[in-house]
Amino acid sequence: MKFFQGKVKEPVPEAEQLAAYRAYGDVAVLGALYEPYMDVVFGVCFQYLRDEDESKDAVMQVFEKLVTDLRQHEVSNFKSWLYSVARNHCLMKLRTARVTAGHEPADDREQELPIEVTTDDDVFELEGRLDALDECLQKLASEQRKSIELFYLQNKCYRDIAGETGFDIGKVKSYIQNGKRKLKICIESNGSY
């Protein structure tokens, strides 16, 4: 008995898909490249936004961003680049929400992290700065990193951070203040600020 011996399509490597999209701008190619990562992007967005609907919207917004960004920039490692784009998109979204809500720092709040948003024209410069910030965050002591993430990314006050981590409230203030200072030094020493 003979079995059907038709050609089985081999999966196209990501590098070839990226090159094809960059050359021809076929959104179907980009969709095929992006689809396997949609769950990962959703997970990253949910980690930062803490809202299912906002995270689903962010998955689509990240895709829309890729439509233009991948035509302009050559990407060698799609997965890690996509993670950075998703993370930075969420950080920008959180920051924008904070600014548009007219959120003034409460009396127990610190000033902003040592990174400034300029204009939409500087998105890739901003992404570089956010990458540097993320790299520098990883260098902090775990107590400082956890306190800073809860304070800035989840907008928790000192009291809530102390309750969640078990740290003394004075220690939380110290971790944030010293961590912020170390972040600034780290970012400046990397020439990214």
C-alpha angles and dihedrals in degrees: 000000000000122000123213107273100192121147115278112215112239115219111262112241116247092242090058092046091050092048091048092050092046091050100043107017093226105168090201089064090049090048091053089049094047100042098078089053099048093097091049091049090048090052092050092047093047090050089060104029099038091206124103097210094045089049092051089050090048091054089059093042090053089052090051089051091052091055090070103024097055091053090056103039133048112229122197100180107036097182097055092039090051091050089054093047092050093046093047091047090055093045090051090048091051092047093047091049089051093050096043091048087059089237109181116194110265117237090266093047126100126223121270123295114271094269126093129205111222118174137324088257088068097055095123092045087051091049088054090051092047090050089052090048091050091048091049091047089058090056094058123097110269093249092053093044093048092047093048093047092050092045100045106023099037097029094230122160125235092261093053092047091050090050094048098044102031091235119140110258091240089052090051090055090047094047091051095045095046093040091052091050091049091048091053092049092046094048093046092048089053089054090239101118 
